[in-house]
Amino acid sequence: MTRTAGVLLSLAVFGLLACDGAHRQPPVSPPSGPTAGLTLGGRKIDVTLVLTEKDRRHALRRLEPHTESQGTLLAWPRDRFCKIESEGSRVPFDLVFFNKSGTILDLRPLKANDEEGVVPKLPAAYALLVAPGLPQKLGLKVDDRVTLSPEILSAKPEELPEMRINGVSAAVELALSEDERQHGLMFRLRMSADDGMLFAYPDEGERRFWMANTLIPLDIAFFSADGTLLNVNETPMYDNPRVPGALYATSDSKGAARFVLEMNLGWFKKKGIVDGSGRIVPGTKAELPPQARKGNYD
């Protein structure tokens, strides 16, 4: 979930977090990962590998325009519905999504400074950023193959941080800064079954989430500072998430929460963390990623 820049100051006192905010995080240095090669439509492309979650989330902010023989390759250890966000990026790219075997799954343009970003139509392990127009010039289409070098095949991309609840594992993207918490899952068109987003705050407080610009229905769970699960709210989409209106419903914590987890709607019931009526299994407590407790990736 995410939030509104225009009303944030007046609502912050109440812990109210909106879903249509804007990134204001300062630019970060471009990723400086290992280099490798791949062959795309008969063209050799030299790529910079981006393997860590921290760099994958912020890789685009200071990337320079690519030539037709350059690329940036974001890699995950598994196929998933990755979201590539370009807000804060100064240049456009084209995206080539492909799976672990190198089969192209989706081809999408990515505008500069696009707050909505891009999610592939199918789960992908790689997102390749190349110069605009290059895929069309090479005649690429879905189901074509990308030839990966040994360096790419042997690379060890970092998995998302893990959160465990009653022994059940979730792979979580982290929203650690105020900017990331405001942006959250807005404009996310689809999310892998056991992926989610964990919002970490510096302290406990009453939390309220609203669903503007949130395009998938979610479970929203609130946790105290020691990881105790306070409540889980099934939170459907608004009829028109982009224009929610003034009298919007909120999804609220039942008590002071420091951590908030968003998963696909119904995930907590499916995993037996709450019963059919939404009641929490007694004694439910989360094991949180160390980065969430620290508030940074370092």
C-alpha positions as CSV (number, residue, x, y, z in Angstrom):
1,M,0.0,0.0,0.0
2,T,1.0,3.5,-0.4
3,R,0.1,7.1,0.4
4,T,-0.7,10.6,-0.6
5,A,1.9,13.3,-0.7
6,G,-0.6,16.1,-0.5
7,V,-2.3,15.0,2.7
8,L,0.5,13.2,4.4
9,L,1.5,15.9,6.8
10,S,-2.0,16.4,8.1
11,L,-2.6,12.7,8.4
12,A,0.7,11.6,9.8
13,V,-0.5,12.4,13.3
14,F,-3.1,9.7,13.0
15,G,-0.7,7.2,11.4
16,L,-2.8,7.3,8.2
17,L,-0.9,6.0,5.2
18,A,-2.3,6.6,1.7
19,C,-1.6,4.7,-1.5
20,D,-0.8,7.3,-4.1
21,G,2.3,9.0,-2.8
22,A,5.5,9.9,-4.7
23,H,9.1,8.9,-4.2
24,R,11.2,11.6,-2.7
25,Q,14.2,9.4,-1.8
26,P,17.5,10.9,-2.9
27,P,19.1,9.2,-5.9
28,V,21.5,6.4,-5.1
29,S,24.6,5.4,-6.9
30,P,24.2,3.1,-9.9
31,P,24.8,-0.6,-9.2
32,S,28.3,-1.7,-9.8
33,G,27.8,-5.5,-10.0
34,P,29.8,-8.0,-12.0
35,T,29.7,-7.8,-15.8
36,A,28.7,-10.6,-18.1
37,G,27.4,-11.2,-21.6
38,L,24.3,-12.6,-23.3
39,T,23.1,-12.9,-26.9
40,L,19.7,-11.4,-27.7
41,G,18.3,-11.7,-31.2
42,G,21.8,-12.5,-32.5
43,R,23.3,-9.4,-30.9
44,K,25.9,-9.7,-28.2
45,I,25.0,-7.5,-25.2
46,D,27.4,-6.7,-22.4
47,V,25.4,-6.5,-19.2
48,T,25.9,-5.4,-15.6
49,L,24.5,-8.0,-13.2
50,V,22.3,-6.7,-10.4
51,L,22.0,-9.5,-7.8
52,T,21.1,-8.0,-4.4
53,E,17.6,-6.9,-3.3
54,K,18.8,-3.4,-2.3
55,D,20.3,-2.8,-5.7
56,R,17.4,-4.3,-7.6
57,R,15.0,-2.0,-5.9
58,H,17.0,1.2,-6.7
59,A,18.9,0.1,-9.8
60,L,17.3,2.6,-12.2
61,R,17.8,5.9,-10.3
62,R,21.2,6.8,-11.8
63,L,21.5,4.6,-14.9
64,E,22.8,6.4,-17.9
65,P,21.3,5.8,-21.4
66,H,22.5,2.4,-22.8
67,T,24.0,1.9,-26.2
68,E,22.6,-1.0,-28.3
69,S,25.4,-3.3,-27.0
70,Q,24.8,-2.5,-23.3
71,G,22.3,-3.7,-20.8
72,T,21.5,-3.9,-17.1
73,L,20.3,-7.4,-16.0
74,L,18.3,-7.6,-12.8
75,A,18.3,-11.2,-11.6
76,W,16.4,-13.2,-9.0
77,P,16.9,-16.9,-7.9
78,R,13.5,-17.9,-9.1
79,D,10.7,-16.9,-11.5
80,R,8.4,-14.3,-9.8
81,F,6.2,-11.3,-10.6
82,C,9.0,-8.7,-10.2
83,K,8.0,-5.0,-10.4
84,I,10.4,-2.7,-12.1
85,E,9.9,0.9,-11.0
86,S,11.5,3.9,-12.8
87,E,10.4,6.8,-10.7
88,G,13.5,9.0,-10.2
89,S,15.1,7.6,-13.4
90,R,16.2,10.1,-16.0
91,V,16.1,7.9,-19.1
92,P,13.7,5.4,-20.7
93,F,14.5,1.8,-21.3
94,D,12.9,-1.3,-22.9
95,L,12.5,-4.3,-20.7
96,V,12.9,-7.9,-21.7
97,F,11.6,-10.4,-19.1
98,F,12.8,-14.0,-19.4
99,N,12.8,-17.1,-17.2
100,K,15.7,-19.3,-15.9
101,S,15.9,-21.2,-19.1
102,G,16.2,-18.0,-21.2
103,T,12.7,-18.0,-22.7
104,I,11.4,-14.5,-23.3
105,L,8.1,-14.1,-21.4
106,D,7.3,-10.4,-22.0
107,L,8.6,-7.3,-23.8
108,R,7.6,-3.9,-22.3
109,P,8.7,-0.3,-22.7
110,L,9.5,1.6,-19.5
111,K,9.2,5.4,-19.5
112,A,11.5,7.6,-17.6
113,N,10.2,8.6,-14.2
114,D,7.2,6.4,-14.4
115,E,5.6,6.0,-10.9
116,E,3.5,3.0,-12.1
117,G,6.4,0.9,-13.3
118,V,6.1,-2.5,-15.1
119,V,5.2,-6.0,-14.0
120,P,5.6,-8.9,-16.5
121,K,2.6,-10.9,-17.6
122,L,4.3,-14.1,-16.4
123,P,6.7,-14.8,-13.5
124,A,10.3,-14.1,-14.6
125,A,13.7,-14.6,-13.1
126,Y,15.4,-11.9,-15.2
127,A,14.5,-8.3,-16.2
128,L,16.9,-6.9,-18.9
129,L,17.0,-3.2,-19.4
130,V,18.2,-2.2,-22.9
131,A,18.1,0.9,-25.1
132,P,14.6,1.9,-26.2
133,G,13.6,0.3,-29.5
134,L,16.3,-2.4,-29.5
135,P,13.9,-5.3,-29.0
136,Q,11.8,-4.2,-31.9
137,K,15.0,-3.6,-34.1
138,L,16.1,-7.1,-33.3
139,G,12.7,-8.5,-34.1
140,L,12.3,-10.1,-30.6
141,K,9.0,-11.7,-29.6
142,V,7.7,-13.8,-26.8
143,D,9.0,-17.4,-26.7
144,D,12.3,-16.4,-28.3
145,R,15.4,-17.5,-26.5
146,V,18.2,-15.5,-24.8
147,T,21.6,-17.2,-24.7
148,L,23.1,-16.7,-21.3
149,S,26.9,-16.7,-20.6
150,P,28.4,-19.0,-18.0
151,E,28.9,-15.9,-15.8
152,I,25.1,-15.3,-15.7
153,L,24.3,-19.0,-15.3
154,S,26.7,-19.4,-12.3
155,A,25.7,-16.1,-10.6
156,K,23.9,-16.3,-7.2
157,P,21.1,-13.8,-7.1
158,E,19.9,-12.9,-3.6
159,E,16.5,-14.1,-2.5
160,L,14.1,-11.6,-1.0
161,P,14.3,-11.3,2.8
162,E,12.4,-14.1,4.6
163,M,9.7,-13.6,7.2
164,R,8.3,-16.6,9.1
165,I,5.0,-16.7,10.9
166,N,4.2,-19.9,12.9
167,G,6.8,-21.6,10.7
168,V,5.1,-20.3,7.5
169,S,7.6,-18.5,5.2
170,A,6.9,-15.3,3.2
171,A,9.4,-13.7,0.8
172,V,9.1,-9.9,1.4
173,E,10.1,-6.8,-0.3
174,L,11.0,-4.2,2.4
175,A,9.6,-0.7,2.8
176,L,12.1,0.8,5.2
177,S,12.2,4.5,4.5
178,E,9.3,7.0,4.7
179,D,9.4,7.2,0.9
180,E,9.2,3.4,0.4
181,R,6.4,3.1,3.0
182,Q,4.4,5.8,1.1
183,H,4.8,4.1,-2.2
184,G,4.3,0.5,-1.0
185,L,2.4,-1.8,-3.4
186,M,0.7,0.9,-5.4
187,F,0.1,0.1,-9.1
188,R,1.1,-3.5,-8.5
189,L,-0.9,-5.5,-11.1
190,R,0.0,-9.0,-9.8
191,M,2.1,-10.6,-7.0
192,S,3.5,-14.1,-6.6
193,A,1.7,-16.4,-4.2
194,D,4.1,-16.2,-1.3
195,D,5.6,-12.8,-1.9
196,G,4.6,-9.7,0.0
197,M,5.8,-6.4,1.3
198,L,6.8,-5.7,4.9
199,F,6.6,-2.1,6.2
200,A,9.0,-1.4,9.0
201,Y,8.6,1.7,11.2
202,P,11.1,3.1,13.7
203,D,8.7,2.7,16.5
204,E,5.2,1.4,17.5
205,G,2.1,3.4,16.7
206,E,-1.5,3.1,15.5
207,R,-1.4,2.4,11.8
208,R,-4.1,3.0,9.2
209,F,-3.8,2.0,5.5
210,W,-6.0,3.1,2.7
211,M,-6.1,1.6,-0.8
212,A,-5.8,4.4,-3.3
213,N,-3.9,3.2,-6.4
214,T,-3.7,-0.3,-5.0
215,L,-4.8,-2.5,-7.9
216,I,-4.8,-6.0,-6.2
217,P,-6.8,-7.1,-3.1
218,L,-4.7,-7.7,0.0
219,D,-4.4,-9.2,3.5
220,I,-2.9,-6.6,5.8
221,A,-1.4,-7.8,9.0
222,F,-0.1,-5.7,11.9
223,F,2.6,-6.8,14.3
224,S,3.9,-5.3,17.5
225,A,7.6,-4.5,18.0
226,D,8.3,-8.0,19.4
227,G,6.6,-9.6,16.4
228,T,3.3,-10.5,18.0
229,L,0.5,-10.6,15.4
230,L,-2.2,-8.1,16.5
231,N,-4.7,-8.5,13.7
232,V,-5.2,-9.4,10.0
233,N,-7.6,-7.4,7.8
234,E,-8.9,-8.7,4.5
235,T,-8.7,-5.6,2.4
236,P,-10.4,-5.6,-1.0
237,M,-9.8,-3.0,-3.7
238,Y,-11.8,0.1,-4.0
239,D,-14.2,0.1,-7.0
240,N,-12.0,2.7,-8.6
241,P,-8.6,2.6,-6.9
242,R,-7.2,5.5,-8.8
243,V,-10.1,7.8,-7.7
244,P,-11.2,6.5,-4.3
245,G,-13.2,9.6,-3.3
246,A,-13.1,11.5,-0.1
247,L,-14.9,9.0,2.2
248,Y,-12.5,6.2,1.8
249,A,-12.4,3.2,4.2
250,T,-9.2,2.4,6.0
251,S,-7.5,-0.8,7.2
252,D,-6.4,-0.2,10.8
253,S,-4.2,-1.9,13.4
254,K,-5.8,-3.1,16.7
255,G,-3.1,-1.6,18.9
256,A,0.3,-0.2,18.5
257,A,2.1,-1.8,15.5
258,R,5.7,-1.4,14.3
259,F,5.6,-3.9,11.4
260,V,2.9,-4.3,8.7
261,L,2.8,-7.1,6.2
262,E,0.8,-7.1,3.0
263,M,0.1,-10.4,1.2
264,N,-2.3,-11.5,-1.5
265,L,-5.9,-11.6,-0.2
266,G,-6.7,-14.8,1.7
267,W,-3.1,-15.8,2.3
268,F,-3.3,-15.9,6.1
269,K,-6.4,-18.2,6.0
270,K,-4.8,-20.4,3.4
271,K,-1.7,-20.8,5.5
272,G,-3.7,-21.5,8.7
273,I,-2.4,-18.4,10.5
274,V,-6.0,-17.3,11.0
275,D,-9.1,-19.5,11.1
276,G,-12.1,-19.3,8.8
277,S,-13.5,-16.4,10.8
278,G,-10.3,-14.5,10.7
279,R,-9.3,-15.2,14.3
280,I,-5.6,-15.4,15.0
281,V,-4.1,-18.7,16.2
282,P,-3.2,-18.0,19.8
283,G,0.5,-17.1,20.4
284,T,1.2,-16.2,16.8
285,K,4.5,-14.4,16.5
286,A,6.7,-13.5,13.5
287,E,10.4,-14.0,12.9
288,L,11.3,-10.8,11.2
289,P,14.2,-10.2,8.7
290,P,17.1,-8.5,10.5
291,Q,17.0,-5.7,7.9
292,A,13.5,-4.8,9.0
293,R,14.5,-4.6,12.7
294,K,17.5,-2.5,11.8
295,G,15.6,-0.3,9.3
296,N,18.3,-0.7,6.6
297,Y,20.1,-3.3,4.5
298,D,23.5,-2.8,6.1
